[in-house]
Amino acid sequence: MPAWLSDAVFYEIYPQSFNDTNSDGIGDIEGIIEKLDYVKSLGCNAIWLNPLFDSPFKDAGYDVRDYRKVAERYGTNDDLVRLFDEAHKKDIKILLDLVPGHTSEEHEWFKKSCEPERNEFSDRYIWTDSAFCGIAGHPYIGGEAEREGCYMLNFFKCQPALNYGVLNRTEKWQLAPDHPSCIETREALKDIMRFWLDKGCDGFRVDMADSLVKEDDDVKSATGAVWTDIRKMMDKDYPDAALISEWCNPQCALKYGFHADFYLDHHGNGYNVLVRDCETEGGDHSYFKKDGGDDPERFLADYLPRYEGSKKYGYISFITCNHDTPRVTKALNISEIKLAYAFFFTMPGVPFLYYGDEIGMKYLENVRTKEGGFQRTGSRSPMQWDKNEKNFGFSDAPAENLYISMDSSADAPSVSDAENDPDSIYHTVKGLINLRHEYEDLQADADFQKVYSAKGERILVYRRGDLLLAVNPGGEEVRVNTSDFEGNIMDIVAGKLIYGIGTAELSSDELILGAQSFAVYR
């Protein structure tokens, strides 16, 4: 485990929308370098960059045309290396986004794979043996290549699936995961990783990490074997580099070699019921919803097995949002979000802050889709630096040339306003991150223990090391007798309040937590 992950707080940057320095309306690497001090000032000591590689951008860069080349819109390979260097001078780590499951249809590998004559790339993608033979259970394309066959897609038409093999094979054209051609695909992925690690990258966030081997078993053992092999390479040659998965199954992902796994917004899971339960019949019952919110039992029932089943292998990563998820401002107000973030940043594992969430940027409902974003586009609008500057300081380009239109509402937040408002969510986020850095018991490794929760009650009390934490997202004061607490907490009862939102009072007999309050005792 890279030691730096234990106190890491990541900032996710969607490069297109962060900071434009050449006035073309699209963010760039120079813009990220320009804002490194800002990221550092938040307390974030690591950055995850969404894909920067050469691409036709039919899926916003998740359709890679050349893994070894930075897209011209962002700069050059030398610019990215300079970003690594400048970030490291400020003790900030940089993770790149690795897309291992598919490429763009314009990738040279795929062009060669489409040729009718056999060549070294013929099996780099998953092909049937006839133009009239489809692929059951998967999207596929036929009739667009001279090659006799149809090819599998992972998502959009532009994203042919790379071939890591098929575990449970039913067709003669399917290759086993240990077939030499499938091993070559894995080795090609390793070569891409080495290319960027050798240039100073600190690791990778892996897109759809569980999707490599097709028709895998329930525990993804064949896909897991690929990652276990890759982890061996990293441990040997790049022991300080991190590997973080988009999997949302830490019991699998962490055992197979990932250092951390995202807790994603999957309907009905623990993360979803905390802040994104708006799909629930009868209204939003998210735990952090002040009115109508639920107790924490649904969250705990999902989270605790994940945590207990994976904590000895690696970390679970809570997110404030990401580029695929509606910003939480779509459903919660700022006072509710403050409590949610207080919870996220005081839980075990490695947290991720999505750009703009620190100022409460809104999810834009009515923006036109951009580069395959569709409903995701509303979470990808340009960063709002200063409302008194053109385009909020994001770009000097004409408004019509911006990558995505800005938030035009009268109360659109900005960094400049948030910095000058001591009650802003920006200051809450900074305070929470700094608190996490100050107390090792709030960092990745300290144990989590539930101290008190009950069906029908809004309060959750939990312990991290020698710290006692409590949150009440509801609109009414809550009182709990300490005699009902699980475990021995009398050493903390005699302690002091080191951080609070709202009101809190703790004695040897009782915890009193005001409406919409959060407290940390030491």
C-alpha positions as CSV (number, residue, x, y, z in Angstrom):
1,M,0.0,0.0,0.0
2,P,1.5,3.4,-1.0
3,A,2.0,5.2,2.3
4,W,0.8,8.5,0.9
5,L,-2.7,7.1,0.4
6,S,-3.4,7.0,4.2
7,D,-3.7,10.8,4.3
8,A,-4.8,11.4,0.7
9,V,-7.8,13.6,-0.2
10,F,-8.4,13.7,-3.9
11,Y,-9.7,16.5,-6.1
12,E,-11.3,15.3,-9.4
13,I,-10.7,17.6,-12.3
14,Y,-12.7,17.3,-15.5
15,P,-10.0,19.0,-17.7
16,Q,-12.4,20.4,-20.4
17,S,-14.2,22.5,-17.8
18,F,-11.6,23.5,-15.2
19,N,-9.5,26.4,-16.5
20,D,-8.9,27.7,-20.0
21,T,-5.7,29.6,-20.6
22,N,-5.6,29.9,-24.4
23,S,-9.2,31.3,-24.9
24,D,-10.5,28.4,-27.0
25,G,-13.4,27.7,-24.6
26,I,-11.9,24.4,-23.4
27,G,-9.8,23.8,-20.3
28,D,-6.2,22.8,-20.7
29,I,-3.2,21.5,-18.8
30,E,-1.7,24.9,-18.3
31,G,-5.0,25.9,-16.6
32,I,-4.6,23.0,-14.2
33,I,-1.0,24.0,-13.4
34,E,-2.2,27.6,-12.8
35,K,-4.7,26.4,-10.2
36,L,-2.5,23.9,-8.3
37,D,-2.2,26.4,-5.4
38,Y,-5.9,26.6,-5.2
39,V,-6.2,22.8,-5.0
40,K,-3.5,22.8,-2.3
41,S,-5.3,25.5,-0.4
42,L,-8.4,23.3,-0.1
43,G,-6.3,20.7,1.6
44,C,-6.4,18.3,-1.3
45,N,-3.0,16.6,-1.8
46,A,-3.9,14.4,-4.8
47,I,-5.7,15.0,-8.1
48,W,-7.5,12.6,-10.4
49,L,-7.7,13.8,-14.0
50,N,-10.4,12.6,-16.3
51,P,-9.0,11.4,-19.7
52,L,-6.5,13.7,-21.4
53,F,-5.5,11.4,-24.2
54,D,-6.0,11.8,-28.0
55,S,-9.6,11.1,-28.9
56,P,-12.4,11.9,-31.3
57,F,-14.3,12.9,-28.1
58,K,-17.5,11.0,-29.0
59,D,-17.6,10.0,-25.3
60,A,-15.7,13.0,-23.8
61,G,-12.3,11.2,-24.0
62,Y,-13.4,7.8,-22.8
63,D,-13.0,6.8,-26.4
64,V,-9.2,6.8,-26.6
65,R,-7.5,7.0,-30.0
66,D,-3.9,7.0,-28.7
67,Y,-3.1,6.2,-25.1
68,R,0.4,7.6,-25.4
69,K,-0.5,11.1,-26.7
70,V,-2.1,14.0,-24.9
71,A,-5.1,15.4,-26.9
72,E,-4.1,18.6,-28.7
73,R,-7.0,20.6,-27.0
74,Y,-5.2,20.1,-23.7
75,G,-1.6,20.6,-24.7
76,T,1.3,18.2,-25.3
77,N,2.9,15.3,-23.5
78,D,5.6,17.7,-22.3
79,D,2.9,19.8,-20.8
80,L,1.5,16.8,-18.9
81,V,5.0,15.9,-17.6
82,R,5.4,19.5,-16.5
83,L,2.1,19.2,-14.6
84,F,3.5,16.1,-12.8
85,D,6.6,18.1,-11.9
86,E,4.8,21.2,-10.7
87,A,2.3,19.2,-8.7
88,H,5.1,17.2,-7.0
89,K,6.8,20.4,-6.0
90,K,3.7,21.2,-4.0
91,D,3.4,17.6,-2.6
92,I,0.4,16.8,-4.8
93,K,0.0,13.4,-6.5
94,I,-1.5,13.0,-10.0
95,L,-3.6,10.1,-11.1
96,L,-4.5,9.6,-14.7
97,D,-7.7,8.0,-16.0
98,L,-7.0,4.5,-17.5
99,V,-9.6,3.2,-19.9
100,P,-8.7,-0.5,-20.3
101,G,-11.9,-2.1,-21.6
102,H,-12.2,-0.4,-25.0
103,T,-10.7,2.1,-27.4
104,S,-12.0,4.5,-30.0
105,E,-13.0,2.9,-33.3
106,E,-10.3,5.3,-34.7
107,H,-7.5,3.7,-32.7
108,E,-4.8,2.1,-34.9
109,W,-5.2,-1.2,-33.2
110,F,-8.8,-1.3,-34.2
111,K,-8.1,-0.2,-37.8
112,K,-5.7,-3.1,-38.1
113,S,-8.1,-5.5,-36.4
114,C,-10.7,-4.6,-39.1
115,E,-8.5,-5.8,-41.9
116,P,-9.5,-9.1,-43.6
117,E,-5.9,-10.5,-43.5
118,R,-4.7,-12.0,-40.2
119,N,-2.3,-9.7,-38.4
120,E,-1.0,-9.1,-34.8
121,F,-4.1,-7.1,-33.9
122,S,-6.8,-9.4,-35.4
123,D,-7.6,-10.7,-31.9
124,R,-7.1,-7.5,-30.0
125,Y,-10.8,-7.0,-30.1
126,I,-13.7,-9.4,-29.7
127,W,-15.0,-10.6,-33.1
128,T,-17.4,-13.2,-34.2
129,D,-16.5,-15.4,-37.2
130,S,-19.3,-14.3,-39.5
131,A,-20.8,-10.9,-40.5
132,F,-24.2,-12.5,-39.8
133,C,-23.3,-13.9,-36.4
134,G,-24.2,-11.5,-33.6
135,I,-23.2,-11.5,-30.0
136,A,-25.9,-12.6,-27.5
137,G,-26.3,-10.3,-24.5
138,H,-23.9,-7.6,-25.8
139,P,-24.1,-4.7,-28.2
140,Y,-22.3,-5.3,-31.4
141,I,-21.7,-3.9,-34.9
142,G,-21.6,-5.8,-38.2
143,G,-21.1,-4.8,-41.8
144,E,-18.7,-1.9,-41.3
145,A,-15.4,-3.7,-41.9
146,E,-14.0,-5.8,-44.7
147,R,-13.3,-8.5,-42.1
148,E,-15.8,-11.3,-42.0
149,G,-17.3,-10.9,-38.5
150,C,-19.1,-8.6,-36.1
151,Y,-17.3,-6.9,-33.2
152,M,-18.5,-6.3,-29.6
153,L,-19.1,-2.9,-28.2
154,N,-18.7,-1.9,-24.5
155,F,-21.0,1.2,-24.6
156,F,-21.4,3.6,-27.6
157,K,-21.0,2.6,-31.2
158,C,-17.5,4.2,-31.2
159,Q,-16.2,1.9,-28.4
160,P,-15.2,-1.6,-29.5
161,A,-14.4,-3.9,-26.7
162,L,-10.8,-5.0,-26.2
163,N,-10.3,-8.8,-25.9
164,Y,-9.2,-10.1,-22.5
165,G,-11.0,-13.3,-23.2
166,V,-14.3,-15.0,-22.4
167,L,-14.5,-17.2,-19.3
168,N,-17.6,-19.2,-19.9
169,R,-17.3,-19.9,-23.6
170,T,-20.2,-21.0,-25.8
171,E,-19.0,-20.1,-29.3
172,K,-15.9,-21.3,-31.2
173,W,-14.8,-17.7,-31.9
174,Q,-14.5,-16.9,-28.2
175,L,-11.0,-17.0,-26.8
176,A,-10.0,-18.1,-23.3
177,P,-8.5,-15.5,-20.9
178,D,-5.2,-17.3,-21.0
179,H,-5.1,-17.4,-24.8
180,P,-1.9,-15.8,-26.1
181,S,-3.9,-13.0,-27.9
182,C,-5.7,-12.1,-24.6
183,I,-2.4,-12.1,-22.7
184,E,-1.0,-9.7,-25.4
185,T,-3.9,-7.3,-24.7
186,R,-3.1,-7.4,-21.0
187,E,0.6,-6.8,-21.7
188,A,-0.2,-3.9,-24.0
189,L,-2.2,-2.3,-21.1
190,K,0.9,-2.7,-18.9
191,D,3.0,-1.0,-21.5
192,I,0.7,2.0,-21.5
193,M,0.8,2.2,-17.7
194,R,4.6,2.0,-17.7
195,F,4.8,4.7,-20.3
196,W,3.0,7.3,-18.0
197,L,4.4,6.0,-14.7
198,D,7.9,6.5,-16.1
199,K,7.0,10.1,-17.0
200,G,6.0,10.9,-13.4
201,C,2.3,9.8,-13.1
202,D,1.5,8.6,-9.6
203,G,-1.0,6.0,-10.6
204,F,-4.4,5.4,-12.2
205,R,-8.1,5.5,-11.6
206,V,-9.4,2.6,-13.7
207,D,-12.6,3.0,-15.7
208,M,-15.1,0.1,-15.5
209,A,-12.4,-2.1,-14.0
210,D,-14.7,-5.1,-13.6
211,S,-15.6,-5.3,-17.3
212,L,-12.5,-6.8,-18.9
213,V,-13.1,-10.6,-19.3
214,K,-16.6,-11.3,-20.7
215,E,-19.0,-13.9,-19.4
216,D,-17.0,-13.8,-16.1
217,D,-18.3,-15.6,-13.0
218,D,-20.1,-13.9,-10.1
219,V,-16.9,-12.8,-8.3
220,K,-15.2,-11.7,-11.5
221,S,-12.3,-14.2,-10.9
222,A,-11.0,-14.0,-14.5
223,T,-11.0,-10.2,-14.6
224,G,-9.5,-10.2,-11.1
225,A,-6.6,-12.4,-12.3
226,V,-5.8,-9.7,-14.9
227,W,-5.6,-7.1,-12.2
228,T,-3.7,-9.3,-9.8
229,D,-1.0,-9.7,-12.5
230,I,-0.9,-6.0,-13.1
231,R,-0.6,-5.3,-9.4
232,K,2.4,-7.6,-9.2
233,M,4.0,-5.5,-11.9
234,M,3.3,-2.3,-10.0
235,D,4.5,-3.7,-6.6
236,K,7.7,-4.7,-8.3
237,D,8.5,-1.7,-10.4
238,Y,6.3,1.2,-9.1
239,P,5.6,0.4,-5.4
240,D,4.6,4.0,-4.7
241,A,1.9,4.2,-7.4
242,A,-1.8,3.9,-6.7
243,L,-4.5,1.9,-8.5
244,I,-8.1,2.9,-7.8
245,S,-11.0,1.1,-9.3
246,E,-14.4,2.0,-10.6
247,W,-15.9,-1.2,-9.5
248,C,-18.1,-0.6,-6.4
249,N,-17.4,-4.0,-5.0
250,P,-14.5,-3.6,-2.6
251,Q,-14.7,-7.2,-1.5
252,C,-13.6,-8.2,-5.0
253,A,-11.7,-5.2,-6.3
254,L,-9.4,-4.8,-3.3
255,K,-8.6,-8.5,-3.1
256,Y,-7.6,-8.5,-6.7
257,G,-5.1,-5.8,-6.3
258,F,-6.7,-2.3,-6.2
259,H,-5.6,0.0,-3.4
260,A,-9.1,1.7,-3.3
261,D,-12.5,1.2,-4.8
262,F,-15.2,3.8,-5.4
263,Y,-18.5,3.7,-3.5
264,L,-20.6,4.6,-6.6
265,D,-24.1,5.9,-7.0
266,H,-26.0,2.6,-7.6
267,H,-29.7,2.8,-6.9
268,G,-30.5,1.5,-3.4
269,N,-26.9,1.0,-2.2
270,G,-25.5,2.6,0.9
271,Y,-24.0,5.6,-0.9
272,N,-27.2,6.2,-2.9
273,V,-29.5,6.2,0.2
274,L,-27.3,8.8,1.9
275,V,-27.7,11.7,-0.6
276,R,-29.2,10.4,-3.9
277,D,-32.3,8.5,-3.0
278,C,-34.6,10.8,-5.1
279,E,-35.8,7.8,-7.2
280,T,-37.6,6.4,-4.1
281,E,-41.3,6.0,-4.5
282,G,-43.1,8.7,-2.4
283,G,-40.3,11.3,-2.4
284,D,-36.6,11.7,-1.5
285,H,-35.7,9.6,1.6
286,S,-32.0,10.3,1.5
287,Y,-30.5,10.1,5.0
288,F,-29.2,13.7,4.8
289,K,-32.5,15.1,3.7
290,K,-33.7,17.3,6.5
291,D,-37.4,16.7,6.0
292,G,-38.5,13.2,5.1
293,G,-35.1,11.6,5.3
294,D,-34.7,8.1,6.6
295,D,-32.7,6.7,9.5
296,P,-29.1,5.4,8.8
297,E,-30.0,1.7,8.9
298,R,-30.2,1.2,5.2
299,F,-26.8,2.8,4.8
300,L,-25.3,0.7,7.5
301,A,-26.8,-2.5,6.2
302,D,-25.0,-2.0,2.9
303,Y,-21.8,-0.3,4.1
304,L,-20.8,-2.4,7.0
305,P,-20.5,-5.7,5.1
306,R,-18.5,-4.0,2.4
307,Y,-16.2,-2.3,5.0
308,E,-15.7,-5.4,7.2
309,G,-15.1,-7.6,4.1
310,S,-12.5,-5.4,2.6
311,K,-10.7,-3.2,5.1
312,K,-7.7,-5.5,5.5
313,Y,-7.1,-5.3,1.7
314,G,-7.5,-1.6,1.0
315,Y,-9.8,1.4,1.0
316,I,-13.4,2.4,0.1
317,S,-13.6,5.8,-1.5
318,F,-16.6,8.1,-0.8
319,I,-17.2,10.8,-3.4
320,T,-19.0,14.1,-3.2
321,C,-19.9,13.5,-6.9
322,N,-18.2,12.7,-10.2
323,H,-18.4,13.4,-13.9
324,D,-21.1,10.7,-14.3
325,T,-23.4,11.7,-11.4
326,P,-25.8,14.6,-10.9
327,R,-24.3,17.1,-8.5
328,V,-25.9,16.6,-5.1
329,T,-27.2,20.2,-5.3
330,K,-29.9,18.7,-7.5
331,A,-31.6,17.1,-4.5
332,L,-30.1,18.7,-1.3
333,N,-29.7,22.2,-0.1
334,I,-26.4,23.6,1.2
335,S,-27.1,23.0,4.9
336,E,-27.9,19.4,4.1
337,I,-24.8,19.0,1.9
338,K,-22.6,20.4,4.6
339,L,-23.6,17.5,6.9
340,A,-23.2,14.9,4.1
341,Y,-19.6,16.2,3.4
342,A,-18.8,16.2,7.1
343,F,-19.7,12.5,7.0
344,F,-17.8,11.7,3.8
345,F,-14.6,13.4,5.0
346,T,-14.6,11.7,8.4
347,M,-15.1,8.1,7.1
348,P,-12.4,5.5,6.5
349,G,-10.8,5.2,3.1
350,V,-9.7,7.8,0.5
351,P,-12.3,10.5,-0.2
352,F,-12.8,12.3,-3.5
353,L,-14.0,15.9,-4.0
354,Y,-15.4,16.7,-7.4
355,Y,-14.4,20.1,-8.8
356,G,-16.9,22.8,-7.9
357,D,-18.6,20.8,-5.2
358,E,-16.6,22.9,-2.7
359,I,-18.6,25.9,-3.7
360,G,-22.0,24.2,-4.2
361,M,-22.0,24.3,-8.0
362,K,-25.4,23.3,-9.4
363,Y,-26.5,20.5,-11.6
364,L,-27.6,22.2,-14.8
365,E,-30.9,20.6,-16.0
366,N,-31.3,22.1,-19.4
367,V,-27.9,22.1,-21.1
368,R,-27.5,20.4,-24.4
369,T,-25.6,17.2,-24.5
370,K,-21.9,17.5,-25.2
371,E,-19.6,14.8,-26.4
372,G,-21.8,11.9,-25.4
373,G,-22.6,13.4,-22.0
374,F,-26.4,13.4,-22.3
375,Q,-27.8,13.7,-18.8
376,R,-24.3,13.7,-17.4
377,T,-23.6,17.0,-19.1
378,G,-25.2,19.0,-16.4
379,S,-22.5,18.0,-13.9
380,R,-19.7,19.0,-16.3
381,S,-20.2,22.8,-16.7
382,P,-17.2,25.1,-16.4
383,M,-15.7,25.9,-13.0
384,Q,-17.0,29.2,-11.5
385,W,-14.0,31.1,-10.3
386,D,-15.1,34.7,-10.1
387,K,-18.6,36.0,-11.0
388,N,-17.1,39.5,-11.7
389,E,-15.0,38.1,-14.5
390,K,-15.9,37.1,-18.0
391,N,-17.4,33.5,-18.0
392,F,-16.7,33.4,-14.2
393,G,-13.0,33.5,-14.9
394,F,-13.0,30.1,-16.7
395,S,-12.2,31.4,-20.2
396,D,-11.9,34.6,-22.2
397,A,-13.5,32.9,-25.2
398,P,-16.9,34.2,-26.4
399,A,-19.7,32.6,-24.4
400,E,-20.9,30.7,-27.5
401,N,-17.5,29.0,-27.8
402,L,-17.4,27.5,-24.3
403,Y,-17.2,23.8,-24.0
404,I,-20.5,23.8,-22.0
405,S,-22.5,26.9,-21.2
406,M,-22.1,28.5,-17.8
407,D,-24.6,28.5,-14.9
408,S,-26.6,31.7,-15.8
409,S,-28.7,31.8,-12.6
410,A,-28.6,35.0,-10.4
411,D,-27.4,33.0,-7.4
412,A,-24.7,31.0,-9.2
413,P,-21.9,30.4,-6.7
414,S,-18.2,31.3,-7.3
415,V,-14.9,30.7,-5.6
416,S,-14.5,34.5,-5.0
417,D,-17.8,34.8,-3.3
418,A,-17.3,31.6,-1.3
419,E,-13.9,32.7,0.0
420,N,-15.5,35.9,1.4
421,D,-18.4,34.2,3.1
422,P,-17.4,32.5,6.3
423,D,-20.6,30.5,6.3
424,S,-20.1,29.1,2.8
425,I,-19.8,25.4,2.0
426,Y,-16.3,26.2,0.8
427,H,-15.1,27.0,4.3
428,T,-16.9,23.9,5.6
429,V,-15.0,21.7,3.1
430,K,-11.7,23.3,3.9
431,G,-12.2,22.9,7.6
432,L,-13.2,19.3,7.3
433,I,-10.2,18.4,5.1
434,N,-7.8,20.2,7.4
435,L,-9.4,18.4,10.4
436,R,-8.8,15.1,8.6
437,H,-5.2,15.9,8.0
438,E,-4.7,17.0,11.7
439,Y,-6.1,13.8,13.2
440,E,-4.8,10.5,12.1
441,D,-7.9,8.9,13.5
442,L,-9.9,10.6,10.7
443,Q,-7.7,9.3,8.0
444,A,-7.9,6.2,5.8
445,D,-6.7,3.5,8.2
446,A,-8.4,4.2,11.6
447,D,-11.2,1.7,12.3
448,F,-14.9,2.6,12.0
449,Q,-17.2,1.5,14.7
450,K,-20.9,2.1,14.9
451,V,-21.7,3.4,18.4
452,Y,-25.4,4.2,18.2
453,S,-28.2,4.0,15.6
454,A,-31.8,2.9,15.8
455,K,-34.7,2.2,13.4
456,G,-36.7,5.3,13.0
457,E,-34.2,7.6,14.6
458,R,-32.2,10.2,12.6
459,I,-29.0,10.2,14.7
460,L,-25.9,8.2,13.9
461,V,-23.0,8.0,16.4
462,Y,-19.7,6.4,15.3
463,R,-16.2,6.1,16.5
464,R,-12.9,6.6,14.5
465,G,-10.0,5.6,16.7
466,D,-10.1,7.8,19.8
467,L,-12.7,10.2,18.3
468,L,-16.4,10.1,18.8
469,L,-18.5,11.5,16.0
470,A,-22.2,12.1,15.7
471,V,-24.5,13.5,13.0
472,N,-28.2,14.4,13.1
473,P,-29.4,15.5,9.7
474,G,-33.0,15.9,10.9
475,G,-35.0,19.0,11.8
476,E,-35.4,18.2,15.5
477,E,-33.0,18.0,18.4
478,V,-32.1,14.4,19.4
479,R,-31.1,13.1,22.9
480,V,-29.4,9.7,23.4
481,N,-28.4,8.1,26.7
482,T,-24.8,7.1,26.7
483,S,-25.8,3.9,28.4
484,D,-27.2,2.9,25.0
485,F,-23.9,3.3,23.2
486,E,-22.1,0.3,21.9
487,G,-18.6,-0.3,23.2
488,N,-16.6,1.5,25.9
489,I,-16.7,5.3,25.1
490,M,-16.3,6.7,28.6
491,D,-12.8,7.9,27.8
492,I,-14.2,10.1,25.0
493,V,-17.2,11.3,27.0
494,A,-14.7,13.2,29.2
495,G,-13.2,14.8,26.1
496,K,-13.8,18.0,24.3
497,L,-15.6,19.1,21.2
498,I,-13.0,19.6,18.4
499,Y,-15.3,20.3,15.5
500,G,-18.9,21.1,15.2
501,I,-21.7,22.1,12.9
502,G,-24.9,23.3,14.7
503,T,-25.1,22.5,18.4
504,A,-23.9,19.5,20.5
505,E,-23.5,18.7,24.2
506,L,-22.0,15.5,25.6
507,S,-21.9,14.4,29.2
508,S,-21.3,11.1,30.9
509,D,-25.0,10.5,30.8
510,E,-26.3,12.0,27.6
511,L,-25.5,13.2,24.1
512,I,-27.7,16.1,22.9
513,L,-27.4,16.9,19.2
514,G,-29.3,19.9,17.8
515,A,-31.2,19.9,14.5
516,Q,-28.9,19.5,11.5
517,S,-25.8,19.1,13.6
518,F,-22.5,17.3,13.4
519,A,-19.9,16.9,16.2
520,V,-16.5,15.4,16.7
521,Y,-15.3,14.7,20.3
522,R,-11.8,13.8,21.5
